Amino acid sequence: MHDGHVHIDTTDLGHDVFMMDTRMGGYDSITSSYLIRGSRPCLVETGTARSAPVVIEQLQRLGVGPEDLASIVVTHIHLDHAGGVGDLARAFPNAQIVVQERGARHLADPSRLVASAHRVFGEAMDRLFGDLLPTAPERIVAIGERGTVDLGDGRRLDAFHNPGHASHHIGLVDSATGDLYTGDAAGVYVPQTADVRPATPPPDFNLDLTLSSLAAMRAVQPSRLLFSHFGPVTAVEETLDASVDELHTWVDTVRLARQVSPDVDHAVAMVREQDRQRHVHLYDDPELLAAQEELSGTQANVAGIMRWLDLQAKD
């Protein structure tokens, strides 16, 4: 949407909610942040550290200056969602930083998280993410099983613990609109093809918790799903059904692959073949598929499922 004061990378979703494309890794339509622009403006998701200048510019274009932002909320602390927290905390000194309690210490001291990400992503780390900078502990507000974020004028975000993708994941419901900010708990939505892809990376993926989190998301009866990857979805039931279906398909395929061979590459090949048959349009667009693989790679998702299956086998 482009109408004078609104930048091309921002979309007005109504009710003072704006979606901002954070342009992770230079890609369009991969990772979004959301501004709720009330009397206490709130940013949901920061994107990566590399995206921080993009997000700051878009907030300025939407009339949110350095003194104005009241809160920055992240659904979880993975670097494509919270990597820009340290940069944005510096740029908006009055903003409280809201995070699930299991992630709070990693925002205050991100050294272990960043070191781990460098090991996992190697040279792609700098290009895709950049380093998460520390945030002063006194600015961090930790949410347990439930919490609220004051948006001003009686409006609030109701937060609930929503693990399965990550132990430190929360869902957020806007009291004024019924919008549900999904983070990665419902997987990744591909707007170009209306496909849903699982987000099941190690070390935290847990099928049972993911399914119970999806049930919790359904139970709040959202009017709309606002995906961090990527964008708004009004077909709520259909999309949550697809997310459940995809999870079962991927886990069942990996389980079958393990019966033939313990080799991860064998499982990845089987999952890709299954996925190709189910999502023809996505696989017909090599650029789109490559971008999705960079965001939520089949290899990492299969590794997360394998790890969970290994833990199940030990129990």
N, C-alpha and C positions, 0 to 999 in steps of 0.2 A: 504494500500500500504506500502511495506517495502523494501526500497532499500538503505541500508547503513545509510546515514545521515538522512533519513526521518523516523520518529517514526511510529510504527504500527497504532497509533491513528490519523495520519494525512494522508490526501488524496490529491494528486496533481491534481487539476482540470484544469490545463493548464493556460497559460497567466499569470504566477506568482500568481495564486490564489490557496490557500491551505485551505482545510476544516479540522478543528480540532475538534475531539470529546471531549467535556468538561467533559463527564462522570458524569453528574448530578446524585446525589444520588447513585453513583456507577453503574448506568445503562449504557450500550452501546447504541449508535445510538438513543439518545433521544434529546440532545441539542448540537448544533454546534456553534463554532466561526469560523470566516474566516479571513485569512491573505491575504492581497494584498501586495505582496513583490516587490515594485518598489523602485525608488530612495527616495521616502517618504513613508516608510512602514506604512500600515494602518490595524488596527484590527477592524473587524465588529463583535459586540457582545462580551461580556466578559464571559458569563455564570455566575454561582453563585459565591458568595464569597468562598464557599467550593471548587469550581473548579479552583480558581486562581492559585494554585501551578501547576496544570496540564497544564493550558494554558501557564504559564510562561516557563515551561519546554519544551513544544512543540515549542514555539516561539524560544527558544534558539537553539533547534535542527534544526530549519529552518534558522538559521543564524541571528536571530534578537536579539541583545544584549540590555542591559539596556539603552544605549544611543541612540539606533537606531530607536525606534518606534516613528513615527511622529504624529500619530493620533489614537485615540480609539473612534469609533462611535457606539452608541447603537440605535437600532430601536425604543426602548421605555424603560421605567425604571422599568418594572416588574423584579423581582429578579432573574428569570432564564435567563434574557438577560443582565441585568446591575448590578447584585449583586456584581460582582467582580470589578467594576469600581474603588472603593477606593483602593483596594489592587494593582490593575494593575497600577494605577496612581503613586503609591509609587514605584513600581518596574521599571517603565519607566518614569523617571522624565521629559523628554523632550516632552512627548506626550500631544497634546491638546485633551480634552474630548468633543466630539460633541454629542449634544442631542437636541431634539425638545424643544422649549422654555418653554412649559408647564411643562416639567420634570426637567428643569435646577436647580430650587431651591431645589428639593428633592435630587439631587446629592450633592449639597453643604451642606445641612442639612437633612440627611436622617432619623432623629429621628422619625418623625410621620409615615413615610413609614414603617420603621422597626417595630415600635410598632404595627401598623395595621397588618403587616404580622404575627407577633407573635400571635395576637388574632385569626387570620384566621387559621393558620397552627398548632398552639399549639406545642406539643412536636416534630412534624415532621419538624418544622422550622430549628432547628440546623442541623438535619440529611440531609435535602434536600438543604438548602440555605446558612445558616450562615448569619451574619449581614453585611449589606452594610455599608462600612466605608465612612466618608465624604471626599469630594474632594475640594481642594482650589478653591474658586470661580473664581480667575483670570485665572485658567486653563480651565474653561468651556466655550465652544463656543455654543451659543444657535441658533437654526435654526427656522425660522418662517414657512411661507407657502412653501418657497423654499430656497435652499442654495446649496453650493458646498463644497466639500472637495478635496483639492489638493493632488493628488497621485504622483506628480512629472512627468517631461518629457511630459507635456501636457495632461496627463491622470487625470481624476477626477471622483469623485462620485457626481452625481446630486441627491440631496435630495428633497423630496416633502412630505408635510404633508399628512398623510394617516390614519385618525382616524376611529373609529368604534369599533375596539377591545379595544383601549385605546385612550384617547384624546391627548396623547403625543407621538403618533406613527408616524414614517416617513418610507417612502420607499426610496431605494437607487439604482441608476442605474450606472453601471460602463461604462464610455464613451468608453473604449477600447474594451469591450467584449459584451456589451448589457445585462450582468448579472443583474438581479433584486433581491436584498436582500429583502425578503418578511417580515421578522420579524414574527408576528402572524396575519398579515392582510389578508392572504389567508388561515388561519387556520393551522392545524398541518398535515404534510405529514408523513405517515407511510411507510418507504421504503420497509419493509419486505412484505407488502401486496399491496402496491401502493394505499392505501386508503387515503382519506382526511377526517379529523375530524374538526368540528368547534372549535373555541376558543372564547367563548362568556361569559367570567366571569363578575361578577359585579365588580366595580360599573359603568363601562363606556360603556358596550356593547350597541350598537345602530345599529339596522338592516339597516336602511336607509344609515347611514354613512359607514357601512361596505360594502354594495353593491356599493356605489359610489366610495369607495376606490378600490374595485376590478375592477371597470370599469376604474379607473385611471391607475391601474397596467396593464390592458390589452392595454390601449391607448399608453403606452410607447413602445409597441411591443418588449418585452424582448426576447432575444435569449434563456434564461435559467432562471428558478426560483431557487434561493438559499434559501432554507427554514432554519430558525433557528432550527426548529424541522421538519424534519431532512434531510438535504442534497440537492443535485442538482437534478433538474427535467427538462428534455428537452421537454416533452409533455406539452407545456405551455398552449395552448388553452383548451385542454382536462382537465387539472388539475384545471384551473380557473373555467371552467364550473362545474366541480365536487364540487368545493368550494361553488359556488352559489347554486347549487342543495342541498347540505347538509344543508346550512343555512336555506333555505326555508323549508326543511323537518323537521328540529329540531324546528323551530319557529312554523310551522303549527301544529306539534304534541303537543307542549306545549300549544298552543292556544286551541286546542281541549280538552286537559286534564283539563284545567281551567274551561271549560264549564260544566264538570262533577263534579269537586271538586277543591277548591282552594289550596288543600294540595300539597306541593312541592313533597313529596314522591310519590304521585300518578303520577305526571308528569314525574318524574325520571323513574318510572317503565315503563310508556308508551314509553318514548324515548328509553330506553334500548331495549325494545322488537322490536321496529321499526328498531333500529340500528343493532340488532342481525340478522334480516332478510336481511338487505342490505349489511352487511359486515361479511359474514359467516367465511371467513378465519381468520379474526382478532379474532373473538369469539371462533374459534377452537384452538387458542393458548393462554391458560390462562396466561402464563408468560408475553407474549407480551401485552395482554389486561391489565394486572395489571400495567405494566410499563406505558402504555398510560393513564390509569386512574390516576396514581400518577402525571403525567405531566399535563394533561388537563381533569380533572374529570367530569363525567357526571353530578354529583350533582352541582358542581360550574357552569358549563355551563348552566344548566337548571335554576339555581338561577339568573344568569345574564339575561337570556331571560325573566323570570318572572318579574324581576325588570323593564326591558324595556317595557313589556306589561302593567305593572301597570302605568308607566309614560304616555304611549299612551292613556290609559283609562281616565286619568285625563285631558288630553289636549282637 
